[in-house]
Amino acid sequence: EADIMLAVRYLDQLAQREGKPLVICMALGSNTGGHTGENALSLYLNYVCRKVGRAVAVAAGNEGNKGHPYFGIVPRDQDYTEVELRVGAGEKGFQVNLWGNAPDLFSVEVIAPSGEKIPRFVARKLDRQRYDFVFESTILDIQYELSEIVSGDQRLLLAFQNPTPGIWMIRVYAEGNLENTFHMWLPVTGFISDETYFLQPDPDTTVTE
């Protein structure tokens, strides 16, 4: 993201020096952000667009029915909600991005297909934990960002290495008195196996970041 911003800055300065208008076409997208237009790159592109003689066109990809987005609500009368994730055979690794709407606090518990459980990861300001499963060859890195620096929302990154094929369960906990809503995204098509997807994906948040 920082490299792209530097490239845009270079083009903006070049157009200013040459006294010419500038059109930037950015035909790419990902599922790593919060999909709210509040990340650093989105805000910088908006800044460039407001200048005279500048235009930026962004081609947003659409994940359609790939099963990569998930939207959930933790009911107030329950401790958690369960998210089922199917992992295909031969999957070497992938990341799951969880974005929780602030100011509610979110935490997760992960259960492998064998039933082995990673204990609930309690929310902290900025932390990272690594877990080696005893009965699996899987390694799980969990990074927690209590307040993402630009959007202010909470971000949990679950990075799976050598995940065991089968149905994984991610229990999402929430503390707060508001909506307790969250989004989860798998990597975009081409960066993950077609056989890895959420069993109950959200059909309304399929446009990429």
Solvent accessible surface area in square Angstrom, and as a share of the most:
residue,aa,sasa,rsa
1,E,103,0.46
2,A,68,0.53
3,D,112,0.58
4,I,53,0.27
5,M,50,0.22
6,L,111,0.55
7,A,52,0.40
8,V,3,0.02
9,R,124,0.45
10,Y,130,0.49
11,L,63,0.31
12,D,8,0.04
13,Q,80,0.35
14,L,54,0.27
15,A,9,0.07
16,Q,131,0.58
17,R,168,0.61
18,E,96,0.43
19,G,68,0.65
20,K,128,0.54
21,P,108,0.68
22,L,27,0.13
23,V,111,0.64
24,I,14,0.07
25,C,100,0.60
26,M,16,0.07
27,A,76,0.59
28,L,98,0.49
29,G,27,0.26
30,S,39,0.25
31,N,4,0.02
32,T,75,0.43
33,G,10,0.09
34,G,15,0.14
35,H,45,0.20
36,T,83,0.48
37,G,32,0.30
38,E,77,0.35
39,N,30,0.15
40,A,36,0.28
41,L,22,0.11
42,S,29,0.19
43,L,72,0.36
44,Y,43,0.17
45,L,16,0.08
46,N,75,0.39
47,Y,108,0.41
48,V,1,0.00
49,C,52,0.31
50,R,179,0.65
51,K,68,0.29
52,V,149,0.85
53,G,38,0.36
54,R,37,0.13
55,A,48,0.37
56,V,29,0.17
57,A,54,0.42
58,V,84,0.49
59,A,54,0.42
60,A,66,0.51
61,G,33,0.32
62,N,103,0.53
63,E,13,0.06
64,G,40,0.39
65,N,146,0.75
66,K,97,0.41
67,G,5,0.05
68,H,5,0.02
69,P,2,0.01
70,Y,20,0.08
71,F,77,0.32
72,G,7,0.06
73,I,92,0.46
74,V,2,0.01
75,P,46,0.29
76,R,180,0.66
77,D,129,0.67
78,Q,105,0.47
79,D,107,0.55
80,Y,65,0.25
81,T,26,0.15
82,E,71,0.32
83,V,1,0.00
84,E,64,0.29
85,L,0,0.00
86,R,76,0.28
87,V,2,0.01
88,G,1,0.01
89,A,85,0.66
90,G,70,0.67
91,E,20,0.09
92,K,171,0.72
93,G,31,0.30
94,F,12,0.05
95,Q,76,0.34
96,V,0,0.00
97,N,5,0.03
98,L,2,0.01
99,W,22,0.08
100,G,0,0.00
101,N,54,0.28
102,A,48,0.37
103,P,94,0.59
104,D,4,0.02
105,L,72,0.36
106,F,2,0.01
107,S,4,0.03
108,V,1,0.00
109,E,17,0.08
110,V,0,0.00
111,I,27,0.14
112,A,4,0.03
113,P,51,0.32
114,S,72,0.47
115,G,48,0.46
116,E,30,0.13
117,K,100,0.42
118,I,11,0.06
119,P,84,0.53
120,R,90,0.33
121,F,5,0.02
122,V,91,0.52
123,A,26,0.20
124,R,120,0.44
125,K,164,0.69
126,L,139,0.69
127,D,38,0.20
128,R,147,0.54
129,Q,64,0.29
130,R,140,0.51
131,Y,43,0.16
132,D,91,0.47
133,F,11,0.05
134,V,120,0.69
135,F,161,0.67
136,E,23,0.10
137,S,84,0.54
138,T,1,0.01
139,I,32,0.16
140,L,0,0.00
141,D,10,0.05
142,I,1,0.00
143,Q,56,0.25
144,Y,1,0.00
145,E,40,0.18
146,L,54,0.27
147,S,69,0.44
148,E,26,0.12
149,I,155,0.79
150,V,56,0.32
151,S,38,0.25
152,G,27,0.26
153,D,28,0.14
154,Q,6,0.03
155,R,53,0.20
156,L,1,0.01
157,L,11,0.05
158,L,0,0.00
159,A,18,0.14
160,F,4,0.02
161,Q,78,0.35
162,N,82,0.42
163,P,6,0.04
164,T,38,0.22
165,P,69,0.43
166,G,27,0.26
167,I,71,0.36
168,W,0,0.00
169,M,39,0.17
170,I,0,0.00
171,R,48,0.18
172,V,0,0.00
173,Y,25,0.09
174,A,19,0.15
175,E,97,0.43
176,G,38,0.37
177,N,128,0.66
178,L,92,0.46
179,E,122,0.55
180,N,6,0.03
181,T,10,0.06
182,F,0,0.00
183,H,38,0.17
184,M,0,0.00
185,W,5,0.02
186,L,1,0.01
187,P,29,0.18
188,V,22,0.13
189,T,60,0.35
190,G,70,0.67
191,F,157,0.65
192,I,16,0.08
193,S,36,0.23
194,D,110,0.57
195,E,87,0.39
196,T,0,0.00
197,Y,64,0.24
198,F,2,0.01
199,L,70,0.35
200,Q,135,0.60
201,P,56,0.35
202,D,20,0.10
203,P,108,0.68
204,D,122,0.63
205,T,34,0.19
206,T,17,0.10
207,V,75,0.43
208,T,14,0.08
209,E,50,0.22
